Structure formats: structure tokens, C-alpha cells
């Protein structure tokens, strides 16, 4: 059936693979998503792209407080495939380690879905023009065997839309990651370049890292921080330049199609676990917030 087909095949991008199977330990109820595609539903015969993501939260489940991997399904209404790439990034990553990868390279693709378990060709052909979901062609066992650096790509990947396409001003990550060596040991810290006072930086870092402050160490910390900040700013300037160049080369019709893009966010209907307090319209830093749908019979 449609519900089983979608639930089992949508790939929940950005989920730690060690936790991936935990998504399915609970019988989540997404029947309202099915209703949305019915003839009376608000997504009926619209061109929709579905992808999954997870939100680990502390929730009451069977009377006990535990960490639950809450699955959410994002429905994107758009005339074009909303994402052709993913961004692999996290606060812990160095600037040079953050990547923009194609779906093809990640073995991801937008796959057409259909209603019912035994579609004929004509029905599939008709539905193909309206519904797609993000699928990963690698099986769970294959994902576990891939190299660690590639594994991180799946853990930290998020669907990407160029901000200008949806009228958003590109958000610049102002986090600076700093490495320094002291007495043959390596240390790391980070700061935001718009919230830094170098006069107090060394004292704060030594306190956090439990190091004894001295003039030599203070100079190393501040010098490395200033160097890292300048390198980070240069990287960000180049990213902005490249992004503007890419946007200026896009066909007008393609850009116009994204002006009507809408997002809908589906949380499970389950009453247990208790997830109500964690529901949020936020999708990711690139997509616009989604309209939350957590009821049946639209």
C-alpha cells in the first residue's frame, strides 16, 4: 500500500546511521500524509517532493523518559526538483571539510511514487508527474560498510536549495574553528567573529580548557584565532561570490518556478511517545519553514 511504500523507502537524510534503525522501532502513524494525497486531500494532484529527516528528543514513552528518534516527512510543492544537491556541514567541521555534493554522488534520487500496491502503467505515468520521494539506493548493510569519511557525509547531509531561489538572504555561518599547539598537545576551540573580544579571549579559552594562562600562551591563542578568522572570512567571501555567479546564470523560467515553492511538515500522529512539545516548523537553514500538519481529514 502507499503508506507502507512511502514509510519504508523515504530516506531520512542527516540521521546518524548507527541510530537509523531506531526510527522503525516505533509504529509511527503517518496516515494523515496518506489522507493529504487522497481526492479530498490538499496535496491531491499537486507536484510534491517528499524527503525525511529526524529530530532526536527526550520524550515520555511507555511512561518513561527516553531519547526518541522522531521522524518527520517534508512535503515540498514545487514545479522543479527542489534539491539537486546536499550540503554536508556541522558546527564541529572545519570550513574546508564542509561540502556541497550532488544527489547522484550520494546515491540519492527523486523516485516517483504511486497510490496502491498494483499500479498499471497508465496510472503510474499519471501519478509520476505529481509525487516523488527522496530515496537512497544503498541498503543499510552497505551504508554500514562505507568508509568513515563518507559515513559522515550521510550523518551531516541536509537537502540544499540556493537561498536566492526562494527569496532568502544567504545566511553566513560566522563560526571560526581554531587549532593550536601547546606543550606538544593539540587543542581546539571555536568562536563567532561577530561576537569576539580578543582582549579576553585567551583568558576565557584557558579557563575552558583548564590551561594555566601565560603571556606566551595568550599570544599563541590570539594569533591563531586572528589567522583562522581571516581564513574563514576569505572562504565565506568566495562562497558568496560563487553563489551569486551561479544564480545569475540560472534560466528565468527555472527561477520563477521556485517563487511558488511551499513546504509542509508532517509529524507522526502518535500520542505515545509524547512529541507534541517538540513540534517545530523549522526544516533546515536552507529551506523555508514548513506548515505543520498533524491531523487527519484535511
C-alpha positions in Angstrom: 0.0 0.0 0.0 1.0 3.7 -0.4 1.6 4.1 3.4 4.0 1.2 3.7 5.7 2.0 0.4 6.4 5.6 1.4 7.3 4.9 5.0 9.8 2.2 4.2 11.5 3.9 1.3 11.9 7.6 2.1 15.5 8.2 3.2 15.9 10.2 6.4 18.9 12.2 5.5 21.1 13.6 8.2 20.4 10.8 10.7 23.3 9.0 12.4 23.5 5.6 10.7 24.0 3.8 14.0 20.6 5.2 15.0 18.9 4.8 11.7 17.0 1.5 12.5 15.7 3.1 15.7 13.4 5.1 13.6 11.4 2.0 12.9 11.3 0.6 16.4 8.1 2.5 16.9 5.0 2.1 14.8 4.7 5.7 13.7 1.4 6.9 12.3 1.6 8.9 9.1 -1.9 8.2 7.9 -2.6 11.9 7.7 0.0 12.1 4.9 -1.9 9.4 3.0 -5.1 11.5 3.5 -3.4 14.6 2.1 -2.9 12.7 -1.2 -6.5 11.4 -1.4 -9.0 13.1 -3.7 -10.3 15.2 -0.7 -6.7 16.0 0.4 -4.9 19.3 0.0 -2.0 17.7 -1.9 -4.1 15.8 -4.4 -2.7 16.1 -7.9 -0.1 18.7 -6.9 3.5 18.1 -7.8 5.1 17.1 -4.5 8.5 16.0 -3.4 8.9 14.2 -0.1 12.1 13.8 2.0 12.6 12.7 5.6 14.6 14.0 8.5 14.8 13.1 12.2 14.7 15.0 15.4 16.2 13.2 18.4 14.4 14.4 21.6 13.8 13.4 25.2 10.2 12.2 25.3 7.9 10.2 27.5 7.4 6.8 26.1 5.6 4.0 27.8 5.7 6.1 31.0 9.4 6.6 30.9 11.6 9.5 29.7 13.9 8.4 26.9 15.6 9.7 23.8 13.3 9.1 20.8 14.4 9.5 17.1 11.3 11.4 15.9 10.8 11.0 12.1 9.3 13.9 10.2 8.4 14.0 6.5 8.7 17.2 4.5 6.4 17.7 1.5 7.7 20.3 -0.9 5.3 21.7 -3.5 7.4 22.8 -6.5 7.4 22.6 -10.3 11.1 21.6 -10.2 13.1 19.1 -8.2 13.7 21.3 -5.1 17.1 19.9 -4.3 19.7 18.5 -6.7 22.5 18.7 -4.1 23.0 18.3 -0.3 25.2 20.3 2.0 27.4 18.4 4.4 28.1 20.6 7.3 28.1 20.9 11.1 29.4 23.3 13.7 32.2 20.8 14.6 33.5 20.7 11.0 36.3 22.8 9.7 35.4 25.1 6.9 37.5 23.1 4.4 35.7 19.9 5.3 32.2 21.2 4.5 31.0 20.1 1.2 28.3 20.5 -1.4 27.6 17.1 -3.0 25.3 16.1 -5.8 22.4 13.7 -5.1 23.9 11.3 -7.6 27.2 11.1 -5.8 25.4 10.3 -2.6 23.4 7.6 -4.4 20.2 9.6 -3.8 17.5 10.3 -6.3 13.9 11.6 -6.5 11.8 8.5 -7.2 8.2 8.6 -8.4 5.6 7.0 -6.1 2.1 5.7 -6.7 -1.1 5.0 -4.9 -1.9 1.4 -4.4 0.2 -1.8 -4.4 -0.5 -3.0 -8.0 -0.4 0.0 -10.4 -0.8 -0.3 -14.1 1.4 1.6 -16.4 -1.1 4.4 -17.2 -1.7 5.0 -13.5 2.0 5.2 -12.7 2.5 7.5 -15.6 -0.2 9.9 -14.4 0.9 9.9 -10.7 4.6 10.2 -11.7 4.0 13.8 -12.6 2.8 14.7 -9.1 4.7 12.7 -6.5 8.4 11.9 -5.8 10.3 10.9 -2.7 14.0 11.0 -1.9 15.5 7.5 -2.0 18.9 6.1 -1.2 19.9 3.2 -3.5 22.4 1.9 -0.9 21.0 -0.6 1.5 21.5 -0.2 5.3 24.1 -3.0 5.3 26.0 -1.3 2.5 25.9 2.1 4.3 27.5 0.5 7.4 30.5 -0.7 5.4 31.4 2.6 3.7 34.5 4.5 4.8 34.2 6.7 7.9 34.6 10.0 6.0 31.8 9.0 3.6 29.7 7.9 6.5 29.9 11.4 8.0 28.5 12.7 4.7 25.2 10.9 5.3 25.2 11.9 9.0 25.6 15.6 8.4 23.9 16.0 5.0 20.9 18.2 4.5 18.9 19.0 1.4 20.1 22.2 -0.2 18.3 25.0 -2.0 20.1 28.1 -3.1 18.7 30.8 -0.8 18.2 33.3 -3.6 15.8 31.0 -5.4 13.3 31.3 -2.6 13.9 35.0 -1.8 16.0 34.4 1.2 19.2 36.2 2.0 22.0 33.8 2.3 22.9 33.1 5.9 26.6 33.3 6.6 27.9 31.0 9.2 30.3 33.2 11.3 31.7 30.3 13.3 35.5 30.2 13.4 37.3 27.0 14.3 40.7 27.3 15.8 43.5 24.8 16.4 46.6 25.5 18.4 49.5 23.5 19.9 50.8 24.0 23.5 53.4 21.8 25.2 53.2 19.2 22.4 49.4 18.8 22.8 46.7 19.9 20.3 43.8 22.0 21.4 40.6 23.3 19.7 38.1 26.0 20.3 35.6 28.0 18.3 34.0 31.4 18.4 31.8 33.7 16.2 33.6 36.5 14.5 30.7 38.9 15.2 30.9 38.2 19.0 34.6 38.2 19.8 36.7 40.4 22.1 40.3 39.4 21.7 41.3 41.2 24.9 39.6 38.5 26.9 39.9 35.6 24.5 43.0 33.9 25.9 41.7 34.1 29.5 38.4 32.6 28.5 39.9 29.8 26.4 42.4 28.8 29.1 39.6 28.7 31.6 37.5 26.4 29.4 40.5 24.1 28.5 41.9 24.2 32.1 45.2 25.6 31.0 47.4 28.0 33.0 47.5 31.4 31.3 50.8 33.0 30.5 51.9 35.6 28.0 53.3 33.1 25.5 50.2 31.0 25.5 48.0 34.1 25.3 49.9 35.2 22.2 49.5 31.8 20.5 45.8 31.7 21.1 45.1 35.2 19.9 47.4 34.9 16.9 45.9 31.6 15.8 42.4 33.0 16.3 43.0 36.0 14.2 44.6 33.9 11.4 41.7 31.4 11.5 39.2 34.3 11.4 40.8 35.9 8.3 40.9 32.5 6.5 37.3 31.8 7.4 36.2 35.2 6.2 38.1 34.7 2.9 36.4 31.4 2.4 32.9 32.9 3.0 33.6 35.8 0.6 34.5 33.3 -2.1 31.4 31.3 -1.4 29.2 34.4 -1.7 30.8 35.3 -4.9 30.4 31.8 -6.4 26.8 31.7 -5.2 25.9 35.0 -6.9 27.6 33.9 -10.1 25.6 30.6 -10.2 22.3 32.4 -9.5 22.9 34.9 -12.3 23.3 32.0 -14.8 20.1 30.3 -13.9 17.2 30.5 -16.6 14.5 32.9 -15.7 11.8 30.2 -16.0 13.6 28.0 -13.6 13.9 30.8 -11.0 10.3 31.8 -11.4 9.2 28.2 -10.6 10.7 28.4 -7.2 8.8 31.6 -6.3 5.8 29.4 -5.7 7.6 26.8 -3.6 5.7 25.7 -0.4 6.7 23.4 2.4 4.6 21.2 4.6 5.9 19.3 7.6 4.3 16.1 8.8 4.9 14.8 12.3 3.5 11.4 13.3 0.0 11.4 14.9 1.1 9.1 17.7 0.1 10.1 21.3 2.8 7.9 22.7 5.7 8.9 22.6 4.6 12.4 23.7 6.2 14.6 21.0 3.7 17.5 20.9 6.0 19.9 22.7 8.8 19.3 20.2 6.9 20.1 17.0 8.5 23.0 15.1 8.1 24.4 11.5 11.8 24.6 11.1 13.2 22.4 8.4 16.9 23.4 7.9 18.9 26.6 7.3 18.2 26.5 3.5 14.6 25.6 3.2 11.8 27.9 4.3 9.8 26.9 7.4 7.1 24.3 6.8 3.4 24.5 7.6 2.9 21.8 10.3 0.2 19.2 9.6 -0.5 16.8 12.4 -4.2 16.0 11.9 -6.3 13.8 9.6 -9.1 14.7 7.2 -7.8 18.0 5.6 
